[in-house]
Structures are given as C-alpha cells and as structure tokens.
Amino acid sequence: MSTHDADPGGQPRSGPDTGEAAPALTADMRLADVIAGDPGAVAILAALHPLFGRLDDEQARKSMGQLVTLGDAAVMAGVPLAQVLAALGGGAALECAGASDSPDSDAPPEWIESFEDDDAVVIDVRPILSSGRDPFDEVMTVAKPIPSGGDLVIHAPFNPLPLRRVLGQMGFESFGDETGEAHFRVRCRRMTSGPSSGGDERTVFGARVWSEDDGVHIDVRGMTAPGPLTAILSLIDGGEHAGTITVHHEREPVYLFPELAERGWTASQVPGEPGEVRFILRQEDR
C-alpha cells in the first residue's frame, strides 16, 4: 500500500512502519524522496513520461532523482502539476504553489535575435539518454570552456530544467522551444564567465572559492539545488586542492555524504558563523 494513499475520508494514510501520516506531496519535493516513501511511484511517473522509468535504476535515483522535483517532473512531462500530484495520491490543487514553471513561458530574451545555431557549440543528449547514460558530465565538458558571449545549443527529448539551473549558476541564460515530437531545443548564451576579481578568489559553478592557510574554501550559501552539490563535487573532482576543503553551507548537505564516500572523502562538522553549517572535507588517502 502506498504511503501516499488516502482513506475514504480523504486523509493521508499512515506509513506502514511509523504509524504516522506521510507528508503531503509538494512541488519542491525531490523524486528520490517521493520514491523512498513509495517505490510504486516510479511506475506512476513512468506512465506520465517514459524518462522517469529510468528511476528503477539505483544510480538514476541518486542523480536524476535528487535533481528533479515534482514541479520539474510536471514541466518535463508536459502535464499540469495537479495531475502529477493526483496520480501520486497527493493534495492536487492544494499543493500547486511553488511549481517549477517553465522558464520559456515569457517572451524570448533579446539575445535570441542574434543567436545563430551554426556558430554555437552543439550537443545532442538524445542518443546519450537512449543508451541509458546520464549526459550531465558530457554537457559540463562542452559548457565549461565557453567564454562570455559564447553560445551553446542542447537538443533533448524533454525540457531539461535541472540541467538548465546548473548552467544558470555558471552564468548562462537559456531559452527552450519544442521543435518536434520528443525534441526540445535549448539555446544558451553565457553572460558571465571566469574567476571573480580579487586575489586567488574564483567561482566554481557559481560558488565562491578561495584559498586560506588551512586549504581551499568554498561558499555555497544562497545557491539553489543542485548548485551546491554540483559545485562541491566539481571542486573535488577537479583536483585543485590539497585533499582538504572547507565548505560553507546553510544546511546539512545530506546528498553530499554518499558522494563523498564513493570518492574516498570524509566530512566533519566544525563551528561556523551564526546561521552557517561548516564542514571540513578530507581525502582519506592523504
């Protein structure tokens, strides 16, 4: 029985283990959390769009499941959020506030008028997804070197909202349009790029990064998901550190910990400023 099922009176039923009512579904809930409470949600989501059938795979739940919210899922599947929530047994119209609306509902930005696909870096993620792989790393590989004023075109089978958020934190603006069945084109222009000014301070996926006597520091406060996770992992994987990184956060980064374990890193919380959650990350073999 689903933990999100309702009884005849319309109230959420209790979860099978705790006896407590399951939390109401909202637009900003991540798919990974929804599936953790109700594994049957994968089949329901897959009926809305075949893309979500990939969530049967544990690795996909760790990547796509943690980046995509229910609001995103509605936009990506091209259906109203209320339909997604109703299918999953949630509060339908009561929970529509906060939905991840498509960023393309307004008029195209002015820079679209001068955009030329032939002059842009182009990546088609449709064959990558068809092969069962996550195209995130390949998109980042082609996007990182693009300078300010440079253009990128992404061809996808749906509106890739989480990817566009990450690109936005890298200084890209984007505009998407559906050009055919299972074909969504996203045109991107990098408005800002490169290190921030002042000493050795720089930016990594929109996060401020600098060096002190105790090692490299990264400040991800104020960033929206999945920006903090992406920025921290990019810094770790990039190797521009001495095996020690101080993270300045505003909450406990629960999705970061399993990624650290896979990479051979540990995390220890240390005192920080008021309202700050500070961690020291250390590479175990150093």
Buried (B, 14 or more C-beta within 10 A) or exposed (E): EBBBBBEEEEEBBBBEEEEEEBBEBBBBBBBBBBBEBBEBBBEBBBEBBEBBBBBEBEEBBBBBBBBBBBBBBBBBBEBBBBEBBBBBBBBBEEBBEBBBBBBBEEEEBEBEEEBEEEEBBEBBBBEBBEEEEBBBEEBBEEBEEBEEEBBBBBBBBBBBBBBBBBBBBBBBBBBBEEEEEEBBBBBBBBEEBEEEEEEEEBBBBBBBBBBEEEBBBBBBBEBEBBBBBBBBBBBBEEEBBEBBBBBBBBEEBEBBBEBBEEEEBEBEEEEBEEEEBBBBBBBEEE
